[in-house]
Amino acid sequence: MAKYLLLKHYRGAPASLNDVPMDQWTPEEVSAHARYMSDFAERLEANGEFVDSQALSAEGAFVRHDGEGRPPVTDGPFAETKDLIAGWMVIDVETYERALEVAGELSAAPGAGGKPVQEWLEVRPFLTPCVTVTD
């Protein structure tokens, strides 16, 4: 089994086919989307492929250590993760092809008008530990 991170984007990926921002959806459309995501996670959990998922707020900041004193916090000028990443799902699947299949299904979550969002998802494998062979 290999773990993959499926990243959902606010922007930064190619536009989805149903490219209406979620803040313009009706409450019913948002509920249908959330229900699809929950049902999808339950199906993956039932077959042992689900690890975790979270939706992320658009709020956030970059922070880094800067020696003494208060760490610097920035809201630009570069695109920040908070502007790009809407949420994520971690899956544990047998093959890369299965990871792509799962991402394709996740992309079909309903959006505006109840039509599938067909958003692009970023599929990233987790790094695996290096194996050291000793004599």
C-alpha positions in Angstrom: 0.0 0.0 0.0 1.2 3.5 -0.7 -0.1 6.8 0.7 -1.1 9.7 -1.6 -2.1 13.2 -0.8 -5.0 14.5 -2.9 -5.0 18.3 -2.9 -8.1 20.4 -3.7 -7.3 23.9 -4.8 -9.0 27.3 -4.5 -6.9 28.3 -7.4 -3.6 27.6 -9.0 -4.8 24.5 -10.8 -6.4 24.6 -14.2 -10.0 25.8 -14.0 -12.6 23.1 -13.3 -15.4 22.6 -15.8 -18.1 23.8 -13.3 -16.0 26.8 -12.3 -18.4 28.7 -10.0 -16.7 29.7 -6.7 -18.3 28.0 -3.7 -19.2 31.3 -2.1 -21.7 31.7 -4.9 -23.3 28.3 -4.4 -26.7 28.0 -2.7 -26.8 26.4 0.8 -28.3 23.3 -0.8 -25.4 23.0 -3.3 -22.9 23.4 -0.5 -24.7 20.7 1.5 -24.8 18.3 -1.5 -21.1 18.8 -2.0 -20.3 18.2 1.7 -22.6 15.1 1.7 -20.8 13.7 -1.4 -17.4 14.2 0.2 -18.5 12.5 3.4 -20.1 9.6 1.6 -17.0 9.3 -0.6 -14.8 9.1 2.5 -17.0 6.5 4.1 -16.8 4.3 0.9 -13.0 4.5 1.0 -12.9 3.8 4.7 -15.0 0.7 4.2 -12.4 -0.8 1.8 -9.4 0.4 3.9 -8.2 3.1 1.5 -9.2 6.2 3.6 -6.6 7.8 6.0 -7.9 11.3 6.6 -9.3 14.5 5.0 -9.9 18.1 6.0 -11.3 21.2 4.4 -9.3 24.3 5.0 -10.3 27.9 5.6 -9.0 30.5 3.3 -7.5 32.3 6.3 -3.8 31.7 7.2 -0.3 33.1 7.1 3.3 32.2 6.4 5.5 32.2 9.4 9.2 31.5 9.8 11.9 31.6 12.4 13.9 34.9 12.2 16.4 34.6 15.0 15.6 36.7 18.0 12.2 38.3 18.6 8.9 37.9 17.0 8.8 35.6 13.9 7.9 37.5 10.7 4.4 36.8 9.3 3.5 37.7 5.7 0.4 37.9 3.6 2.3 38.3 0.3 3.5 39.3 -2.2 3.6 35.7 -3.4 0.8 33.3 -3.7 0.4 31.5 -0.4 -0.9 28.0 0.5 -3.9 29.5 2.2 -4.9 31.1 -1.2 -4.3 27.8 -3.1 -5.2 24.8 -1.0 -8.9 24.3 -0.2 -8.6 20.9 1.4 -6.9 17.5 1.2 -7.5 13.8 1.5 -4.9 11.2 2.3 -5.5 7.7 0.9 -3.6 4.5 1.2 -4.0 2.5 -2.0 -2.3 -0.4 -3.8 -1.2 1.4 -7.0 -0.7 4.8 -8.5 -3.4 4.0 -11.0 -5.8 3.5 -8.1 -4.8 6.8 -6.6 -5.7 8.4 -10.0 -9.0 6.6 -10.1 -9.9 7.8 -6.5 -8.9 11.4 -7.5 -11.1 11.2 -10.6 -14.1 10.1 -8.4 -13.4 12.9 -5.9 -13.4 15.4 -8.8 -17.0 14.5 -9.5 -18.4 16.1 -6.3 -21.4 18.2 -7.1 -21.1 22.0 -7.3 -23.2 24.8 -8.7 -26.4 23.6 -10.2 -25.8 20.1 -8.8 -23.4 19.4 -11.7 -20.0 17.8 -11.0 -17.3 20.3 -10.3 -14.8 18.3 -12.3 -12.0 20.1 -10.6 -8.4 19.2 -11.0 -6.9 17.5 -8.1 -3.2 17.3 -7.3 -2.1 13.7 -6.6 1.2 13.6 -4.6 2.8 10.3 -3.3 4.2 10.3 0.2 8.0 9.9 0.4 8.8 6.4 1.5 11.7 5.8 4.0 14.9 4.8 2.4 16.0 1.2 3.1 19.6 0.8 4.3 21.2 -2.5 3.6 24.1 -3.5 5.9 26.3 -6.5 5.7 
